Amino acid sequence: MKQKEARISLAEASQRTSRILSRGASSELETGAAPTFADLAEALHFALGDGRIWLNDQRMVLMQALVLGRLRAEIIDAFGIEKARAIFMRVGYTQGARDAELIQKRFPQEDLTHAFAAGPRVHTLEGFVKVTTKHFEFDSEKGTYFGEFHWHDSSEAAEHIASYGVASEPVCWLQCGYPSGYTTKLFGKPVIFREVECAGMGAPRCVVVGQHAEAWGKDAPERAWFGLEWKGGRSSSAARRAPAPQPDRPSGAAVAGDTVAVGVSTAFMRTRHLLEKVAATDATALFTGESGVGKELFSRQLHALGRRSAGPFVAINCAAIPENLVESELFGVEKGAFTGATASRPGYFERASGGTLFLDEISSLAYSAQGKVLRALQERTIERVGGQRSIPVDARVVAASNVDLAAEVAAGRFRSDLYFRLCVFPIAIPPLRERRDDIPLLMAHFLRFYCQRHGRSLNGFTRRATDALLKYDYPGNIRELQNLIERGVVYADDGGQVDINHLFSGSELLPPFSVSVDLDGRLGAKPFDGAAARAARVTDPVSATQEPLRRFADVERESYERALAAAGGSVSGAARILGITRAQLDYRLRRLGMARSGHV
């Protein structure tokens, strides 16, 4: 009797053989293969009142198609149709590449075939066009790709017809750039899409074909439009210019996380601009901001960018010096000044000679010590404790405070003359809650750093962990985010993802709900994820009563049961819902005694 052949899904086959990962086709996908529109809709969140829309960890904006069409027409009229085509195809290419990164982060367990299939869904979700996949196939080893897609109701074609009438050639430039960028990013080799039919030319729908770049032959101007050699205009070189490389950290410097401050927000860039302005001088700078915003990190960058970068960077926390030792620590001790002092000992001012002296928490200095620091700054000389001779000071002084020094002066706790001497060039560093655009970059930065430090291999953050980190207010600022992610790296299973219960200990106040899009396309408030919050022992900060704590195993079991029920008993489907791999879920079900033969 012939044995019935077992059937497995493409995702399961991908885990069994590496060959499947190197090639695939849309025909191999099951109907409704993940990530579905529902999965993608969960990645879209509206931070009402905060002025931000998030697609996973990417900030989005809403703009009327009419406004975009008007901008498109003005660019065509100003620069000509060829230059406009290059501009919009480049913009679309960049958008597609960014969305490919989103899929890689949000669904790291999916194979390349599923990731390719997600592209048309993300493209449709963003409202430019409705995409129907006709067919695609690829072979990574041979470097070949072919795909055909149909676009319905292209907003770009509609706006072109409204401005210029029916066109004589394809006009969906932004949309052609999008799949080119998306597919190229995932495939790792250049893929170019072209319209062969266009609604802007009167066709009932647009038809696009994508191929690996070599298949188009030498006559492929898209190579230049999508490449770094493309010259978009007189401002393009400045826009594409990479940040100046940062000098390596001096030997022995202890920098939390890395040597480079990370950020893209307006507030961060404004701070960075001030830093670059004052770096080329020897002016005294005063960093102000809440605890944990990175004042020492910025001061190290100020040193690295300045003319004294070859000299030492010496940091001292003024709050950590006992009051009776302030003078000896700052200015040093002369031989014989104290019993047992058999040799002279230089202070921090001397050790920083030729470099930068960073005085952290300057407001905690005793009033008497403030006067001596003022004298050192004014006269550029110091005297060691027990000494008679004046020693020249050749150090740039940078100070930092997490309290309002002007208020301290008004209260009589800080010398006004020292305040004005320090406040030559004040730089206020904003708290993290005012630089939310920097959070995704910082998440990736610290995850990479701590995985390397602790020898771990993790596949990013789960959906609910990402949502929580984007919404959290961070009273401890970047230092708290850094600690949360280090905790998550240590706590998470190697080879897995950082989840919400790996991050929060229970004392943090998380937002009680989030605003997302449901399957009907409407905004709705949903609970923050009660099971995860209970697992992390987090209470609703706006609730008058605290929900009773439950055993973690009970909450974990309930989460798996709900995911299995939602997936119709499929372990693979439940794993996708939970944001973990099937192997991880299999292990946890067996550990809890939940493995059943009925699960597939």
C-alpha positions in Angstrom: 0.0 0.0 0.0 1.4 3.3 -1.0 2.0 5.6 1.9 0.3 9.0 1.8 2.7 11.8 1.2 2.9 14.3 4.0 2.2 17.9 3.1 4.1 20.8 4.7 3.9 24.5 4.3 6.6 26.6 2.5 7.7 28.2 5.8 8.2 24.7 7.4 10.1 23.6 4.3 12.3 26.6 4.5 13.3 25.6 8.0 14.3 22.1 6.8 16.4 23.0 3.8 18.4 26.0 2.9 17.8 25.5 -0.8 14.2 26.7 -0.5 15.5 30.0 1.0 17.6 30.7 -2.1 14.7 30.5 -4.6 10.9 30.6 -4.6 7.8 31.7 -6.4 4.4 33.2 -5.6 2.7 29.9 -6.7 4.2 28.1 -3.7 2.5 30.4 -1.2 -0.7 29.3 0.6 -3.8 31.5 0.3 -3.7 34.2 3.0 0.0 33.6 3.7 1.5 35.8 6.4 2.0 38.6 6.8 -1.6 39.4 6.0 -3.3 42.7 5.8 -4.4 42.2 9.4 -0.8 41.6 10.5 0.3 44.7 8.7 -2.6 46.8 10.0 -1.4 45.9 13.5 1.9 47.7 12.7 0.1 51.0 12.0 -0.4 53.2 15.1 -1.6 56.7 15.6 -0.2 58.6 18.6 -3.1 60.9 18.9 -2.2 64.3 20.4 1.5 63.6 19.8 1.6 64.4 16.1 3.0 61.1 15.0 1.9 58.1 13.0 4.0 55.0 13.3 4.3 52.1 10.8 6.1 49.8 13.1 9.1 52.0 14.0 8.9 54.3 11.0 7.3 57.7 11.3 4.6 58.3 8.6 2.6 61.3 7.5 -0.9 61.7 6.0 -1.0 63.9 2.9 -3.9 64.5 0.5 -3.3 63.0 -3.0 -4.3 66.3 -4.4 -1.5 68.1 -2.6 1.0 65.5 -3.8 -0.3 65.8 -7.3 0.1 69.6 -7.2 3.7 69.2 -6.0 4.3 66.7 -8.8 3.0 69.2 -11.4 5.1 72.0 -10.1 8.2 69.9 -10.2 7.4 68.8 -13.8 6.9 72.5 -14.9 10.1 73.6 -13.1 12.5 70.9 -14.1 11.0 69.1 -17.1 9.4 65.7 -17.3 12.7 63.7 -17.5 14.1 65.3 -14.3 10.7 64.9 -12.6 10.6 61.2 -13.5 14.0 60.7 -12.0 13.1 62.5 -8.8 9.9 60.6 -8.2 11.3 57.3 -9.1 14.2 57.9 -6.6 11.7 58.9 -3.9 9.6 55.8 -4.5 12.8 53.6 -4.5 13.8 55.0 -1.1 10.3 54.4 0.3 10.2 50.8 -0.9 13.6 50.1 0.6 12.5 51.5 3.9 9.4 49.4 3.9 11.5 46.3 3.1 13.5 47.1 6.3 10.2 47.3 8.1 9.2 43.8 7.0 12.6 42.4 8.0 12.2 43.9 11.5 8.6 43.1 12.1 8.5 39.6 10.6 12.1 38.3 10.9 10.9 34.7 11.0 9.4 34.8 7.5 11.3 33.5 4.5 12.2 35.5 1.5 9.2 34.3 -0.5 6.7 35.5 2.2 8.7 38.8 2.5 8.4 39.4 -1.3 4.6 38.7 -1.1 4.2 41.3 1.7 5.5 44.1 -0.5 2.3 44.5 -2.5 0.3 44.5 0.7 2.3 47.2 2.3 2.2 49.2 -0.9 -1.6 48.9 -0.9 -1.9 49.7 2.8 -0.2 53.0 2.2 -2.9 54.1 -0.1 -1.2 54.9 -3.4 -2.6 52.0 -5.4 -4.3 48.6 -5.1 -1.8 45.9 -6.0 -2.6 42.4 -7.4 0.2 39.9 -7.6 0.0 37.9 -10.9 3.3 36.0 -10.4 6.8 36.3 -9.2 9.8 33.9 -9.0 13.4 34.3 -8.0 16.6 32.4 -7.7 19.2 34.0 -5.4 22.0 31.7 -6.4 21.6 32.6 -10.1 20.7 36.2 -9.3 17.5 36.2 -11.3 14.1 37.7 -10.5 10.9 38.1 -12.5 7.6 39.5 -11.4 4.3 40.8 -12.9 1.8 42.9 -10.9 -1.4 44.7 -11.7 -2.2 48.1 -10.2 -5.7 49.3 -9.8 -6.8 52.9 -9.2 -3.4 54.5 -9.2 -3.6 57.9 -7.5 -0.5 59.0 -9.3 -2.0 58.3 -12.7 -5.2 60.1 -11.7 -3.3 63.2 -10.6 -1.3 63.2 -13.8 -4.5 63.1 -16.0 -6.0 65.8 -13.9 -3.1 68.1 -14.5 -2.0 67.2 -18.1 -4.6 64.9 -19.6 -4.0 61.4 -21.0 -0.3 60.8 -21.3 1.7 59.2 -24.2 4.0 57.2 -21.9 3.7 55.6 -18.4 3.5 58.1 -15.6 3.4 56.1 -12.4 7.0 57.0 -11.5 6.7 57.0 -7.7 5.0 53.6 -7.9 7.6 52.1 -10.2 10.4 53.2 -7.9 8.6 51.6 -4.9 8.8 47.9 -5.9 12.3 48.4 -7.3 13.5 49.6 -3.9 11.5 47.0 -2.0 12.7 44.1 -4.0 16.3 45.2 -4.4 16.6 45.6 -0.6 15.3 42.1 0.1 17.0 40.4 -2.9 20.3 42.0 -2.3 20.8 42.5 -6.0 19.4 45.4 -8.3 15.8 44.7 -9.5 14.1 47.2 -11.8 10.4 47.6 -12.3 8.8 49.2 -15.4 5.2 49.9 -16.4 4.2 48.2 -19.6 0.6 49.5 -19.4 -0.5 52.6 -17.5 -3.9 54.0 -16.5 -2.4 57.4 -17.2 -2.4 56.4 -20.9 -6.0 55.3 -20.8 -5.5 51.6 -19.9 -8.0 50.0 -17.6 -5.3 49.3 -15.1 -1.5 49.5 -14.8 0.7 46.5 -15.5 4.2 46.4 -14.2 7.0 44.0 -14.8 10.1 43.6 -12.6 13.4 41.9 -13.6 16.9 41.7 -12.3 18.8 44.7 -13.7 20.9 42.7 -16.2 17.8 41.4 -17.9 16.9 44.9 -19.1 20.2 45.2 -20.9 22.4 48.3 -21.1 19.5 50.7 -21.9 18.3 51.1 -18.3 18.4 54.7 -17.1 16.9 53.5 -13.8 20.4 52.4 -12.8 21.5 56.0 -12.5 18.2 57.2 -11.0 18.4 54.6 -8.2 22.2 54.7 -7.7 24.4 57.0 -5.7 25.8 58.6 -8.8 22.5 60.2 -9.6 22.7 64.0 -9.6 19.4 65.4 -8.6 20.3 69.0 -8.5 22.4 71.6 -6.8 21.3 70.6 -3.3 21.5 66.8 -3.8 25.1 66.4 -2.8 24.5 68.2 0.5 21.4 66.1 1.2 23.2 62.8 0.5 26.4 63.8 2.3 27.2 61.3 5.0 27.9 62.5 8.6 31.5 63.3 9.3 33.3 60.2 10.7 33.7 60.4 14.4 37.2 59.9 15.9 37.7 56.7 17.9 37.1 56.8 21.6 40.3 57.5 23.6 41.8 54.5 25.2 40.1 53.7 28.5 37.1 56.0 28.0 33.9 54.6 29.5 31.1 55.7 27.2 27.7 54.3 27.8 26.5 52.4 24.7 29.0 53.8 22.2 31.0 56.9 21.3 28.5 58.5 19.0 25.2 60.2 20.0 22.4 58.7 17.9 19.4 60.6 16.5 17.5 62.0 13.6 14.9 64.2 15.3 14.7 67.9 14.9 15.6 68.4 18.5 18.6 66.2 18.2 19.9 67.8 15.0 19.5 71.3 16.6 21.7 70.1 19.5 24.2 68.5 17.2 24.4 71.8 15.2 25.2 73.8 18.3 27.8 71.2 19.2 29.6 71.6 15.9 29.4 75.4 16.1 31.3 75.5 19.4 33.6 72.5 18.9 36.1 74.4 16.8 36.7 76.9 19.6 37.9 76.8 23.1 34.8 78.4 24.6 33.4 77.0 27.8 30.2 75.0 27.2 27.5 74.3 29.6 25.2 71.2 28.9 21.9 71.3 30.6 19.1 68.7 30.7 17.4 66.0 32.7 19.3 63.1 34.2 20.1 60.4 31.6 19.8 62.5 28.4 23.4 62.0 27.5 25.3 65.1 28.6 28.6 63.3 29.1 28.2 61.6 25.7 27.7 64.9 24.0 30.6 66.4 25.9 32.8 63.6 24.6 31.7 64.3 21.1 32.5 68.0 21.7 36.0 67.0 22.7 36.4 64.6 19.7 35.3 67.3 17.2 37.5 70.0 18.7 41.1 71.1 18.3 42.0 69.3 21.5 40.9 65.8 20.4 44.4 64.5 20.6 44.5 65.4 24.3 42.9 63.6 27.2 39.2 63.7 28.1 38.9 63.8 31.9 35.5 63.5 33.4 34.6 64.0 37.1 31.3 63.8 38.8 31.3 66.7 41.3 28.5 65.1 43.3 30.7 62.0 44.1 33.6 64.0 45.7 33.4 64.4 49.5 33.4 68.1 50.4 36.7 67.8 52.3 38.4 66.4 49.3 37.2 68.7 46.6 40.3 70.9 46.5 42.8 68.0 46.5 40.8 66.2 43.8 40.4 69.2 41.5 43.8 70.9 42.0 46.1 68.1 43.4 48.3 67.7 46.4 51.8 69.0 46.9 54.4 66.7 48.4 54.4 66.8 52.2 51.0 68.6 52.3 49.5 65.7 54.3 51.0 63.0 56.5 52.1 60.2 54.2 52.1 62.4 51.1 55.5 61.3 49.8 55.0 62.6 46.3 53.0 65.3 44.6 49.7 64.2 43.1 48.2 66.2 40.2 44.5 67.0 40.3 41.9 66.8 37.6 42.8 70.2 36.1 46.4 69.1 35.5 45.4 65.7 34.2 43.2 67.3 31.6 46.1 69.5 30.3 46.0 69.8 26.5 42.5 68.3 26.5 39.1 68.7 28.0 37.9 68.7 31.6 34.3 67.7 32.1 32.7 68.8 35.3 29.4 66.8 35.7 26.7 67.9 38.2 28.6 71.2 38.7 25.7 72.4 40.9 26.6 70.0 43.7 30.0 71.7 44.3 30.3 73.3 47.7 30.0 77.1 47.7 33.6 77.5 48.8 34.9 75.2 46.1 32.9 77.1 43.5 35.0 80.2 44.2 38.3 78.3 43.6 37.0 76.8 40.3 36.0 80.3 39.2 39.5 81.6 40.0 41.0 78.7 38.0 38.8 79.6 35.0 39.6 83.3 35.2 43.3 83.2 35.8 44.0 79.9 34.0 46.2 78.9 36.9 45.8 76.6 40.0 47.7 75.9 43.2 48.0 72.4 44.6 46.9 71.9 48.2 49.9 72.6 50.4 51.8 74.2 47.5 52.9 77.8 46.9 53.6 78.0 43.1 51.0 78.6 40.5 50.6 75.9 37.8 49.2 77.0 34.4 45.9 75.4 33.3 45.7 74.4 29.7 42.4 72.5 29.6 39.1 73.3 28.0 36.4 73.2 30.7 32.9 71.8 29.9 30.3 71.6 32.6 26.9 69.9 32.9 23.9 70.3 35.2 20.6 68.5 35.5 19.1 71.4 37.5 18.4 74.9 36.5 21.6 76.8 37.5 19.8 80.2 37.1 17.3 79.1 39.7 20.2 77.9 41.9 21.8 81.3 41.6 18.5 83.0 42.6 18.3 80.7 45.6 21.8 81.6 46.7 23.2 78.1 46.3 25.3 78.8 43.3 27.7 81.7 42.6 26.4 84.0 39.9 29.9 84.9 38.7 30.7 81.2 38.2 27.4 80.7 36.4 28.2 83.4 33.9 31.7 82.1 33.4 30.4 78.6 32.7 27.4 79.7 30.6 29.4 81.1 27.7 27.8 78.7 25.3 24.8 76.9 26.8 23.5 73.7 25.1 20.2 72.3 26.3 19.8 68.6 25.5 16.1 67.7 25.2 14.6 64.7 27.1 13.8 61.6 25.1 10.1 62.1 25.2 10.7 65.2 23.1 12.8 63.3 20.6 10.5 60.3 19.9 11.7 60.1 16.3 15.1 59.0 17.7 13.7 56.0 19.6 13.7 53.4 16.7 17.3 54.3 15.9 18.3 54.1 19.6 16.5 50.7 19.9 18.5 49.3 17.0 21.7 50.9 18.2 21.5 49.5 21.8 20.3 46.1 20.7 23.3 45.7 18.4 25.7 47.0 21.1 24.5 44.8 23.9 24.1 41.7 21.7 27.8 42.1 20.9 28.8 42.9 24.5 27.0 39.9 25.9 27.6 37.5 23.1 23.9 37.1 22.2 22.1 36.7 18.9 18.6 38.1 18.8 16.2 38.8 16.0 15.0 42.3 17.0 11.9 43.2 19.0 8.4 41.7 19.0 5.5 43.8 17.8 4.2 44.6 21.3 7.7 45.3 22.6 8.2 47.8 19.7 4.8 49.4 20.4 5.6 49.7 24.1 9.0 51.3 23.6 7.6 53.8 21.2 4.8 54.9 23.6 6.8 54.8 26.9 7.6 58.2 28.4 11.1 57.4 29.7 11.4 59.4 32.9 15.0 58.2 33.0 15.6 59.2 29.4 18.2 57.5 27.2 19.8 55.9 30.2 16.6 54.1 31.0 16.0 53.0 27.4 19.6 51.7 27.4 19.0 49.7 30.6 15.6 48.4 29.4 17.2 47.0 26.2 20.2 45.5 28.0 17.8 43.8 30.3 15.9 42.5 27.3 19.0 41.2 25.7 20.0 39.3 28.8 16.5 38.0 29.5 15.4 37.0 26.0 16.1 33.5 24.6 19.1 33.4 22.3 18.0 33.3 18.7 14.6 34.8 19.6 13.2 38.3 20.0 13.0 40.8 22.8 9.4 40.8 24.1 7.6 43.2 26.4 8.0 41.0 29.5 11.8 40.9 28.9 11.9 44.7 29.1 9.6 46.0 31.9 10.0 45.0 35.6 6.6 46.2 36.7 7.5 49.5 38.2 7.2 51.4 34.9 4.0 53.2 34.0 3.0 52.1 30.5 0.2 53.8 28.5 -3.1 52.1 29.1 -4.1 51.8 25.4 -2.9 52.4 21.8 -4.7 53.6 18.8 -4.5 51.4 15.7 -6.4 50.5 12.5 -9.0 47.7 12.5 -9.9 45.5 9.5 -12.6 48.0 8.5 -10.0 50.7 8.2 -11.2 52.6 11.3 -9.2 54.0 14.2 -9.9 52.3 17.5 -8.5 52.2 21.0 -7.4 48.8 22.1 -6.0 47.6 25.4 -2.3 47.8 25.7 -2.1 44.0 25.8 -3.4 42.9 29.2 -1.7 39.5 29.1 1.7 40.9 28.4 1.2 43.7 31.0 0.2 41.2 33.6 3.1 39.0 32.7 5.4 41.9 33.3 3.4 42.9 36.4 2.6 46.3 34.9 -0.5 48.1 36.2 -2.7 50.5 34.3 -1.6 54.0 35.5 -5.0 55.5 35.0 -7.0 52.8 36.7 -8.1 53.4 40.3 -7.7 49.7 41.2 -4.7 47.4 40.6 -5.5 44.2 38.8 -4.5 41.2 41.0 -1.2 39.6 40.1 -1.1 36.2 38.5 1.5 33.5 38.1 3.6 34.0 35.0 3.1 30.4 33.9 -0.7 30.9 34.0 -0.5 34.1 31.9 1.9 32.4 29.5 -0.4 29.4 29.1 -3.4 31.6 28.5 -1.5 33.6 25.8 -0.5 30.4 24.0 -4.1 29.0 24.2 -5.5 32.2 22.8 -3.0 32.3 19.9 -3.7 28.7 19.0 -7.4 29.3 19.1 -7.0 32.4 16.8 -4.9 30.3 14.4 -7.3 27.4 14.3 -4.9 25.1 16.1 -2.0 25.8 13.8 1.3 26.1 15.7 2.9 27.9 12.8 0.0 30.4 12.7 0.1 30.9 16.5 3.9 31.5 16.4 3.3 34.3 13.8 0.7 35.9 16.0 3.0 35.8 19.0 6.0 37.0 17.0 8.2 34.0 17.7 9.4 31.1 15.6 7.6 27.8 15.4 10.5 26.0 17.0 10.4 28.4 20.0 6.6 27.9 20.4 7.0 24.1 20.1 9.5 24.1 22.9 7.4 26.2 25.2 4.2 24.2 24.5 6.1 21.0 25.4 7.5 22.6 28.5 4.0 23.5 29.7 2.6 20.2 28.7 0.4 21.8 26.0 1.7 19.9 23.0 -1.1 18.0 21.3 -1.2 15.9 18.1 -4.0 18.0 16.8 -1.7 21.1 16.4 -0.1 21.5 13.0 
